[in-house]
């Protein structure tokens, strides 16, 4: 296995939180063994950099906004150096249409942010995300808002009625919905990344907590073998077994 690719929120870290020291050490150990490690998430590049870069010591890859914004992180004298490789985004008219649809949905449902309006509806350039009660709302409040995703599945259905099939939509994070350009999802991001690295899909493994058909990790199943995890603690247990389980 040459490459490991992982979702972030509730797979590597709690939503918006830094990677834990024990998880960072395990990831560093796997990278030092010669494997490529990439993180793919609906979050912004800056957010993911802040969650990961100060705590790891080995070079890694960030596929932000569902893989539409790619950067590498290397280290020199212990300091992280980030280099952006590519970014894909919406046209202005598309962005305005999606934001209006989200704002109408919020007005219709009456859901209010526990933080700020900007924290609730985020334009990430190549992805627009609704974090139902705010991305930086208290963790327990986010987890209890829609634990089984049923409310957000209803919202996605409403959004599709308005926007049709012009965009890709997925339930993401702990309490969010992600909209990306049509055909651009984690499958697209993973394929492009593996192509750039010269790695065959059969040589990669994906870890994610939302691999059900409505989840934003589900598209990864189209490309690589996937392991479904409950949370970041479960992921850590499995990563500890990764190298010892490989053939000598």
C-alpha positions in Angstrom: 0.0 0.0 0.0 1.7 3.2 -1.2 -0.8 5.9 -0.2 -3.3 6.5 2.6 -6.0 9.2 2.2 -8.2 10.3 5.0 -11.1 12.5 5.7 -10.5 15.1 8.5 -13.5 15.9 10.6 -14.4 13.1 12.9 -11.9 10.8 11.1 -8.5 12.4 12.0 -9.6 15.2 14.3 -12.8 16.4 16.0 -14.5 19.1 13.8 -12.2 22.2 13.5 -9.9 20.9 16.2 -6.1 20.2 15.9 -4.8 16.7 15.4 -4.1 15.0 18.7 -0.4 14.3 19.6 -0.9 10.5 19.5 -2.6 10.7 16.1 0.2 13.0 14.8 2.9 10.6 15.9 1.1 7.7 14.2 0.7 9.6 10.9 4.4 10.7 11.1 5.4 7.1 11.6 3.5 5.9 8.5 4.9 8.7 6.3 8.4 8.0 7.5 8.0 4.4 6.4 7.8 5.6 2.8 4.0 6.0 2.4 2.2 9.0 0.9 -0.4 10.5 3.3 -3.1 12.9 2.0 -6.0 14.5 3.8 -9.1 15.4 1.9 -11.9 17.5 3.4 -14.6 20.0 2.6 -12.7 22.5 4.8 -10.6 25.4 3.5 -6.9 25.0 2.9 -6.1 27.5 5.7 -8.3 25.6 8.1 -6.7 22.3 7.4 -3.2 23.7 7.5 -3.9 25.1 11.0 -5.3 21.7 12.1 -2.4 19.7 10.8 0.8 21.5 9.9 2.0 22.7 13.4 1.7 19.2 14.8 3.1 16.9 12.1 6.8 16.6 11.2 6.7 14.6 8.0 5.7 15.9 4.5 2.0 15.5 3.6 -0.7 16.5 1.1 -3.8 18.6 1.7 -6.8 18.2 -0.7 -9.1 21.0 0.6 -12.6 21.8 -0.5 -13.2 18.2 -1.5 -10.0 18.0 -3.5 -10.5 21.2 -5.6 -7.7 23.1 -3.7 -4.5 21.1 -3.5 -1.3 21.9 -1.6 1.8 20.1 -0.2 3.3 20.7 3.2 7.0 20.1 3.8 9.3 20.9 6.7 12.5 22.9 6.8 14.3 23.3 10.2 11.1 22.1 11.8 8.9 24.7 10.2 6.0 23.9 7.8 6.2 25.2 4.3 3.1 25.1 2.2 3.0 25.1 -1.6 -0.3 25.4 -3.5 -0.6 23.2 -6.6 -4.0 24.0 -8.1 -7.5 25.4 -7.3 -10.8 25.1 -9.1 -13.8 27.3 -8.4 -17.3 28.5 -9.3 -18.3 31.1 -11.8 -19.8 34.2 -10.1 -23.3 33.5 -11.3 -23.1 29.9 -9.9 -21.8 31.2 -6.6 -24.7 33.7 -6.3 -27.3 31.0 -7.2 -26.0 28.6 -4.6 -25.7 31.2 -1.8 -29.3 32.4 -2.5 -30.6 28.8 -2.4 -28.9 28.2 1.0 -30.2 31.5 2.4 -33.7 30.7 1.3 -33.4 27.3 3.0 -32.3 28.9 6.2 -35.2 31.3 6.1 -37.6 28.4 5.4 -36.3 26.2 8.2 -35.6 29.0 10.7 -32.3 27.5 11.7 -30.0 30.0 13.4 -26.3 30.1 13.7 -24.8 29.8 17.3 -21.8 31.8 16.0 -22.0 34.2 13.1 -23.7 34.3 9.7 -20.3 34.0 8.0 -19.5 30.9 10.1 -22.8 29.3 9.1 -22.7 29.9 5.3 -19.1 29.7 4.0 -17.9 30.5 0.5 -14.7 28.4 0.3 -14.0 29.4 -3.4 -14.3 25.9 -4.9 -17.0 24.8 -2.5 -19.9 26.4 -0.7 -20.8 24.9 2.7 -23.7 25.4 5.0 -22.7 24.6 8.6 -26.2 24.4 10.1 -25.5 26.1 13.5 -22.0 27.5 12.7 -18.8 25.7 11.9 -17.3 26.8 15.2 -20.3 26.2 17.3 -19.8 24.0 20.4 -18.8 20.4 19.4 -21.6 18.7 21.4 -24.2 21.1 19.9 -23.1 20.2 16.4 -23.1 16.5 17.1 -26.6 16.6 18.5 -28.1 18.8 15.8 -28.5 16.0 13.2 -26.8 12.9 14.4 -28.2 10.5 11.8 -28.2 13.0 8.9 -31.9 12.8 8.3 -32.6 16.5 8.6 -29.8 17.3 6.2 -31.0 14.7 3.7 -34.3 16.5 3.6 -32.5 19.7 3.0 -30.5 18.3 0.1 -33.7 17.1 -1.5 -35.1 20.7 -1.2 -31.9 22.1 -2.6 -32.1 19.7 -5.6 -35.6 20.8 -6.3 -34.4 24.4 -6.6 -31.0 23.9 -8.2 -31.7 20.8 -10.2 -28.7 18.6 -11.2 -26.3 21.4 -11.9 -24.1 20.8 -8.8 -22.8 18.0 -6.6 -24.3 18.0 -3.1 -23.3 15.9 -0.1 -23.8 15.8 3.6 -20.5 16.6 5.2 -18.7 17.2 8.5 -20.7 17.0 11.7 -23.6 19.3 10.7 -23.0 20.6 7.2 -23.9 20.3 3.5 -21.3 20.8 0.8 -22.0 22.0 -2.7 -19.2 21.7 -5.4 -19.2 22.0 -9.2 -21.0 19.1 -10.9 -18.9 16.0 -10.9 -16.4 17.5 -8.5 -16.4 15.5 -5.3 -13.9 13.4 -3.3 -13.8 10.8 -6.1 -12.7 13.6 -8.5 -10.1 14.9 -5.9 -8.7 11.5 -5.2 -8.4 10.5 -8.8 -6.6 13.7 -9.7 -4.3 13.4 -6.8 -3.4 9.8 -7.5 -2.8 10.6 -11.2 -0.4 13.4 -10.2 1.5 11.1 -7.9 1.6 8.2 -10.3 -0.1 6.0 -7.8 -2.6 3.4 -9.0 -6.0 3.3 -7.1 -5.3 -0.3 -6.1 -2.3 1.1 -4.2 -4.3 3.5 -2.1 -6.6 3.2 1.0 -9.2 5.7 2.2 -10.4 6.3 5.8 -13.7 8.1 6.3 -16.7 8.4 8.7 -19.3 9.3 6.1 -19.2 6.5 3.6 -23.0 5.9 3.5 -24.6 6.8 0.1 -25.6 10.4 1.3 -22.2 11.1 2.9 -19.5 13.3 1.4 -17.0 10.4 1.8 -19.1 8.0 -0.3 -17.7 9.1 -3.7 -14.3 7.7 -2.6 -15.8 4.2 -2.9 -15.8 4.8 -6.7 -12.0 5.0 -6.8 -10.2 3.2 -3.9 -10.7 0.6 -1.2 -12.3 2.3 1.8 -12.4 1.8 5.6 -15.4 3.2 7.5 -14.6 4.6 10.9 -16.7 5.7 13.8 -14.6 8.6 14.9 -10.9 9.7 15.2 -10.3 7.3 18.1 -11.4 4.4 15.9 -9.1 5.7 13.1 -6.1 5.8 15.4 -6.7 2.2 16.5 -6.7 1.1 12.9 -3.6 3.2 11.9 -1.7 1.6 14.8 -2.3 -1.8 13.1 -1.4 -0.6 9.6 2.3 -1.2 9.4 2.5 -4.3 11.5 -0.3 -5.9 9.3 1.7 -5.5 6.0 3.7 -8.4 4.6 7.4 -8.4 5.5 
